[in-house]
Amino acid sequence: MKTLTSRLLMTLGSVVLLSGPVLAAPPSDWSGVPTKTVKLFYPGQSSYQWLRSSEHKRADKKTKKGDSCVSCHEGEEVEIGNKIVSGERLEPHPIKDKPGVIDLAVQMAHDTDNLYMRYQWKTKNPFPGSAHPHWQFDGKDWKQIGWPQLDKKVWGEGQPAIYEDRLSLMVDNGSVPMFAEQGCWLTCHDDMRDMPNVAQAKDVKAHALLGKVLKKKDVRKYLPGSRTDEAVTWTKTKSADEIATVKAAGGFVDLMQWRGHRSNPVGMTDDGYVLEYRLFDAGKKMFSKNWDKTAKQPKYMFDAKKVGFKSRTMDQIRDTSKPSSLIAEDNVVAFDPKAGWKKGDMIPEYYLTRAVKGSAGDNQDANGTWKDGVWTVVWTRKLDTGHPQDDKIMKTGGVYTVGFAVHDDNITTRGHHVSWPMTVGIGAKADIKAVTLK
Ligand code: HEC
């Protein structure tokens, strides 16, 4: 005869069986999930404006009209990437030995709650890009050290190139005009950082919206839907009210970035969007500037009791057997100006926290490991994040347009490798089909 407890257990057991797997987690074995190899290529300064100029021979009018890039360029990634990276076109500062193309292996799967992604790519360097600019003690003051390779400090003055590796994902659900056809190129403009007509800091600071409201000093990605003129000039912003209306109608693209220094050590990616600027979602993201403006010194240093050192030196920052990021909950203490600092001591310019909040903290399961020259990033993103105001909500059966980018070898801004716009289907037919997990 069965006891009440065992009956209850049996009942509970069948409930669990009926409702399927309880824990939503990425597949433990990805070998059954198809891999799509996406050719990412070096785009140089091929901006929205360049594509619509007579320099883009015989293609400017069709691009204006909204024809897709691949309608003319399908399969040309290697050719275009190699041409631009060499400096032959659209690249005023070619970087020695940079490849024109990076192969990004993409696998996707989904269940009722999540999209699971796995990305793999080879790094150029025999080490992962988990270091980022630091503060360095010069015997008197703490000064920034380390810049991305396109910075004049690196190519012009021989300063060290230090910058984190990144994997970026843009997503749209059809509400941004032309995104399906022209993807990331809608967000890239001549007046942005490292572009040919870069806006001056004093002009940006004086601008009614970018300077006075958003408190920016430079111009970053923006969409044509946020501007009033045909040339999509950075200064010609719509009013804040008009932009809010565009945003509420979904006229932004979702942009999430996995970062080798500023998100991976806490197992996350950031979460942002592009409309009038490249902005972070509402809430609190995982990284902040490690700088006390009043005292002109770092806020935190490593906790020597926990990690064995309070700071690093230039020849130690690539030592991946030790932590390279400051993490508030794990390994930091308040900066001590009297800790016996020596010339050359270095402390990271940013610190991380796991205490993220709101939409900015949506991606809390993204883990990258680097082995034998290859990054493998496994990333879980909720189909419905619950934050439609700054995320693209996905549904089973839905098809979305995405753009991928990798920043490799100490670089930022245009120095990435990018994809044409592609489609991702959540259990639906597309360029990349996220397979349905049973
Ligand atoms: C109507 C066809 C057409 C469309 C649409 C088109 N292009 Fe082009 N594109 C061309 C042609 C033709 C050239 C080469 C012009 C030349 O030889 O100077 C070119 C050149 C380029 C180049 C310079 C590299 C090179 O090989 O000279 C880039 C980068 C580029 N296109 C990107 C794009 C992007 C991005 C889009 C979509 C936003 C796009 N193109 C849409 C036809 C097109």
Residues whose N, C-alpha, C, O or C-beta is under 5 A from the ligand:
A	BS01	HEC	S46 L51 E55 K57 R58 A59 K62 T63 D67 S68 C69 C72 I80 Q182 W185
